[in-house]
Amino acid sequence: DAASAPQNEPLIIFAAASLQGAFDELAVAFTSAHPEYPEPTIQYDGSQALATQIIDGADVDVIAFASEESLVPVTAAGRADAGEIFASNTLQIAVAPGNPHGIEDLADLADPALSVVLCAPEVPCGAASATLLRNAGVEVTPVSEETNVTSVVTRVASGEADAGLVYATDVAASSGALEGITPAGADDVVNRYPLAIAAEAPSPQAARDFVTFVLSAEGRQILDAFGFGAP
């Protein structure tokens, strides 16, 4: 009797904050391609915060982080395989539309008259920002260090801050709320995003099917549309 057959549990995905737009769309497309599964449940946050939850025993099927380094503690704890790289991203300087402060490059962010927000150094966008600034020989004193990139986006878009370093995909997804300036050296600091299956995934088959879907041509097309580079 089909009515009494056990229902599949929703897939639990932990994904980096920068993936929100793309993964919301991937989840809908996956459910359309696999009607046997309910739409996944996705938790978005900074990769470091998610890693801590997973190591502490949170139920999760699929893990998508914003850097290879951020997955290492999860893999070392035996909570996931090493996964594979499925996307890449670079940084931009996010400013208000029209660039009212005339910011042209990283050196402008050192101006003490500007309020600049960065990601905290322990999260992938913060680690990438630190590398980018160090490579450019620029020292910035941020007014705040946020635990995920979405918070940086929000503060610049709301006018609380004059500028911030975010991913190119965040600017693309801002629907015109942000303008992006690609700084010199951005192409030398590329974040590579791993996609992994949890060792104790409650729904391992669904997890495998979702990973296969993300890596498929249809999944690639969605990631491309949100500005993510190929692996």
N, C-alpha and C positions, 0 to 999 in steps of 0.2 A: 504494500500500500504506500503510494508515493507520499500521501499526506502525513504518514507516521514515520517516514524516513528521517534520519537525523539531519538537521539543517547545518550547513557549513557555518562556522564562526567567522566573523569579519577578520580579515587579515590585519595584523597590527604592524604599522610601519612607523619607525622613528626616523625623521628626516631633518636635515639641516634647514635652518630658517630660510636660507636663500633659495631653497627648492620649492617653496610653498606654491607659487603659481603653477609651476610645471607639474608638480606631483598631484595637485588638486585635479588637473586636467588628465594626467596619466591614470589616476584612480577611476575617473568616469569612463575613459576609453577602455581600460582593462575590464571593468564590469560589463561594458557593452560587448566586448570580445569573449568574455567568460561569464555568461549569465548564471552559471552554476554557483558562483560566489557572490555574497553580498558585497556592497561597496566597502573598500578598506577603511579602517580607522587610522588616521595619521596624526602623529604628535610632532609638532615642529618646535625646535628650539636651537640654541647654539649646540654644535657637535659635542663640546666638552660636557655640557649639562646632560645631554642625552647619554653620553658614554658612562657617566657616573650612575645614572639610573639603571642602565643595562647591567653594569658590573654589580650593582646592589641587588640585582635579581628581578628587575621589571620584566613582565611578559612582553616579548617582541618577536616578530617573524622576520621582518626585513629591515636592514639598517642602511641608510644612505647619508653619508657624511660629506663635509665640504673639504676634507683633506685626508690624504693617506695617513698622516701622523696621528690624526684624531681617532682613527680606528685601532691603532696599535695597542692601547691599553685593553680594549675590548677583546681583541684577538689573544693577547697575552693572558687574559683571565679565563680563556677557554670558552668565551660566550659567543663567539662567531668565527666563521672562516675569514680568510683574508679578502675574500670577495674579488671583484674586478672593477677596473676603472670604467665609468660609463659616461663621464662628462668632464669638461674643464671650464674654468672661469678666470677672468682677470679683473683687476681693480680699476675703478674710475673715481675721480673726485666728484662728489655729488654736490650740486649747488641749486639754489632757487632758479626757476625759469628766468631767462634773460641774464643770468650771471651778474647780479647787481654789484658785487664787489670786484668784478673784473679779474677773477682768479684764472691764471693761465697755466700754472704748473705747481709742483709740490713745494717749491721754495716759498710760494705765496702763503702757504699754510702756516709758516713760521711767524707770520705777522701777529704780534700780541693783541692787536686790535680786533682780530677775527676770533669768533668762537667756533672751534673745530671739535667735532666728536669723532672718536675712533672706536673700533671694537677692542675689547680687552685682549691683551697679548696672548692669553691662554686659549682663545678660540681661533679657528682657522682664518677668519677675515682679519683678526688682529695680528696674528703671526705674519700673514702676508703683508699687511700694512706696515708692520715694523721692518720687514725685509725691504720693502719698496722704499721707505723713507731712509733706511740705513744706506742702501745702495746709492741713493741720491745725495747723501751727506746732509740731510735735512733733519733738524730737531723740531718736533711739534709738541707743544704742551696742551693736551686736549682739555676741554672743560668737563668732559666725562668720558669714561671707557665703558662701553656697553657689552652685555653678555651675549648678544647676538646681533647680527647685521640688520635685522628688521627694526631694532630700536634706533640704530643710527639713521636709517631711512626715515623713520617717523619724526625724529628730532629735526632733521634738515627740512623735510617736507612741511612741517608745521611752523617753521620759522624760528624754532627754539635755538637753532644753531645755524651758522653761516655756511658751513661746509662739513663734509665728512668723507671718509674713504669707504666705499661700498663696492659690491660687485657690479660689473657692467650689466648683468642680468637684472639687478635691482632697479637700475635707472630705466632699462627697457620696459620693466613691468610697472613703472610708476604712473603710467597713463598721463605723462606730461607734468606731474607734480615735481619732478626733478629734472635737472639738466646735467649731463655728464661730460666731464673733461678727461680725456685719456692722457695720463701723464707720461712723460718720457720714462722708459724702462718698464712700463706695465707688462710688456710681452715677455720680460725676463722673469716675472713672478707669476707663475701659473698655478692655480689650485686644481688638483686632480681629484675628482670625486669618486670614492669607492662605494660599491653596492654589494652588500653581504647578506647572507642568510644566517640567522641566529642558530646557535648549536642546539638549543632546546626550543625551537620554534613550535608553538602550539599547532600551527597549520603548515607543516613543511611542504606539502604538495602545492598549496596555493602560493606559498612563498617562492617556490621554484618557478611556477607559472608566471608570477608577477615579474620576477627578475628577467625571465625570457622575454616577456612583453616589453619591458623597458629597453632591452638591448635589441629589439626588433626594429625593422624599418619604420613602423608606425610610431614606436616609442621615440626613436631618433628624431623623427619629424616634429614631434611635440617639443622635445628638448631644444631643437634648432629654433623653433618659433619663439621660445623664451630667451634666446640669445646664448644658450650654452654651447661651448665648443665641443668638437668631437674629442674622444679620449686621446 
